[in-house]
Amino acid sequence: MNRNKNYTGIDCFRLIAALLIIAIHTSPLSSISETGDFILTRVIARTAVPFFFMTSGFFLISRYSQSPEKLIKFVRNILRIYGIAILIYLPINIYNGYFHMDNLLPNMIKDLLFDGTMYHLWYLPAAAAGAVIAWYLVKRLDFAKAFLITVVLYMIGLFGDSYYGLSERFLGLHNLYDLVFQISDYTRNGIFFAPVFFVLGGWIAECGKKEKPFLLKKIIFRFILNFFLMFCEAMTLRHFHIQRHDSMYLFLLPCMFFLFTLILHLNFNLMNKLRNKKHDNYLQDYFRTLRSVSSIIYIIHPMMILVVRLTAKLLHLQDLLIENSLIHYFAVCFASIAFGMIFSLLYTNAYRIHSAPAKNRAYIEINLNNLEHNVKVLREIMPPQCELMAVVKAEAYGHGTFPIATHLNRIGVKAFAVATIDEGIALRKYGIRGEILILGYTDVCRVSELRKYDLTQTLICFEYANELNKQCAKWKARTIAGSRYKMKTHIKIDTGMHRLGLPYNNLEEIKELFSMENIEVTGIYTHLCCSDSLLADDVAFCEMQTDRFYCVINDLKSNGIAIPKLHIQSSYGLLNYPNLRCDYARIGIALYGVLSTPDNDTILKPDLRPVLSLKSKVILIRNICKGESVGYSRTFTAKRNSKIAILPIGYADGFPRNLSGGKGSVLIHGQRVPIIGRICMDQLIIDVTDIDNISVGDTATLIGENKGEELSASAVANGLDSISNEFLCRLGARLPVVVEYT
Ligand SMILES: *Cc1c(COP(=O)(O)O)cnc(C)c1O
């Protein structure tokens, strides 16, 4: 799956980092100034590899993840690339006489595990080992302790790297390091070098939400300061010939911290600018390509160095292409980028060819481009200070929480709402960052989990808040005595729906919640019960509800209480009352690109696009004669000689049995055909007499668009006297989710 489209800063810097790494291996300034070359390749370019490690850590290392699936996937991917890279460079190894060296086997093991079978390939085993070490440290301990341990490892590495002169001459540690160098040529490897950057990347992601953009100037200043200090450090070490190798500096750590934070902020600014442009999708595709291209550049550039040298020889251009180090550098960059572009284009095209139907009998297909589009148009209609809170309860309305929530998080959605604590925990385990609000009830005995996963609980009534407060105190006394921790909560106000919430007119109790010792109120909200209707009565009721809500807020204000985040609207609330003064809009159904019922009129009509399609395939076609019956209870009898087809999807997949008896239809080859007989638990039958050249394996669309025809979830649900919300969230227990994203 593709990574975040929103991390444009990171993507840009990936390319810069890749070009810096080429610089390390080609020394572009060597024919101009040796010191200049040292500064470029041994100081500036030394930020490149740590940046790559931090980026991986940023996406991978999280204190919430308990299942190691993400880690396994990452390591497997790295090792696969490593395997391919080893094979690519094998001919060069053979040509260089690699297999004739002394002690071949021990050296080979050493290379495979630490040094890489080609000079630049050490990165890959280091990334794998670094990820594993960082992951387990963060999981076992917390970020601070894990960081401390990895810094110690880094320090050990440092004294075998650019401070080796000191350990050798003054500290008498060379025996110790000799031992280390038996196993690995350098200390800049997966044990001493990589882990600290992985931890740091994850830590930055974890704290990201607390960062405030106005600190930008400070960050720039601190980066420059630390970079300057690193520069001085490097020059001093060089002057006294202390370096054995020059990958690790003391000031590299703070320098990387500020550089990475800076890049993240650039992201943010760049995104805001792009959001206003028409062609942002087009631009963002570029950024996405940068991602794969920079990895390819990393792997392939030593090969391109050889290609450039060979070309130079063949064309007798050695003076220009080799002797002039700067031109040599640019030639290698050009060749590497060109190769990367071509390869990644070919690869993505090849990748698109295999599609889902082949292997799945039936599946939910979700279109993340449409999800992104919906986020964009919904944000456009929200007032500027209002933020989108994505409602992803009930498996993201049947769409699959994992792909939906992770993608939303990547494109910059930072607030989520769920119905239950377990849904909240699942989000954290998927690596979701930002605020997660539980809209429903949680048993107070689960306070420790609320804290552990940093979830925000709704206060559903005064008694509940009281219980939660007490339970929190008990639990704190047992475990973290003396801590000033407070449970994050949002107060729900009942303004007329009479479901959850404290009555709007009970100001005393509402006020009291703000002074409870173990509870911090970070938000306050209400829910409108008829915002989907534009009938005068309903509009009046909604307005009364919002008036009651703001009345409570004003009263709190006049009591000197600092007002936390406010929210009122769900999907219809936003579409019909877009101008309410709120900090969040809790958007569910509209995010998925459908409305609850097909011909609901709304004040605003943004161009929403359905995210979900439901598909299956024909597995059997048979002919039946006029008068024969089909299926359970023989409810269908053929009125003509017919051709029928079986689709392996039934009510156990959430496709309602009530659509039996001709109520439901499916799309096949762009034509609408009826479902006949009873829908079974695992199968249903369609009449395809009127469709020419249908064959086994053809795709049937049960929800979604097919060659201009559409079956919308809301229309289908409407036929069942239900709404798309119910229909969608019942899908899925047994269906795989297939992600479409271009
Ligand atoms: C489910 C839910 C929402 C989302 O509603 P949609 O109509 O799907 O946007 C918002 N607020 C609360 C309290 C909910 O329970």
The ligand as an SDF file (V2000), in Angstrom:
LIG
                    3D

 15 15  0  0  0  0  0  0  0  0999 V2000
  -22.4090    7.8070   14.5540 C   0  0  0  0  0  0  0  0  0  0  0  0
  -22.3230    9.1250   15.1060 C   0  0  0  0  0  0  0  0  0  0  0  0
  -21.9620   10.2110   14.3020 C   0  0  0  0  0  0  0  0  0  0  0  0
  -21.7460   10.1060   12.8180 C   0  0  0  0  0  0  0  0  0  0  0  0
  -22.9630   10.2230   12.1710 O   0  0  0  0  0  0  0  0  0  0  0  0
  -23.1100   10.2870   10.6040 P   0  0  0  0  0  0  0  0  0  0  0  0
  -24.5210   10.6480   10.3770 O   0  0  0  0  0  0  0  0  0  0  0  0
  -22.7720    8.9520   10.0710 O   0  0  0  0  0  0  0  0  0  0  0  0
  -22.1730   11.3240   10.1300 O   0  0  0  0  0  0  0  0  0  0  0  0
  -21.7970   11.4460   14.9130 C   0  0  0  0  0  0  0  0  0  0  0  0
  -22.0310   11.6170   16.2390 N   0  0  0  0  0  0  0  0  0  0  0  0
  -22.4300   10.5980   17.0230 C   0  0  0  0  0  0  0  0  0  0  0  0
  -22.6650   10.8430   18.4510 C   0  0  0  0  0  0  0  0  0  0  0  0
  -22.6090    9.3290   16.4950 C   0  0  0  0  0  0  0  0  0  0  0  0
  -23.0060    8.3290   17.2760 O   0  0  0  0  0  0  0  0  0  0  0  0
  1  2  1  0
  2  3  1  0
  2 14  2  0
  3  4  1  0
  3 10  2  0
  4  5  1  0
  5  6  1  0
  6  7  2  0
  6  8  1  0
  6  9  1  0
 10 11  1  0
 11 12  2  0
 12 13  1  0
 12 14  1  0
 14 15  1  0
M  END
$$$$
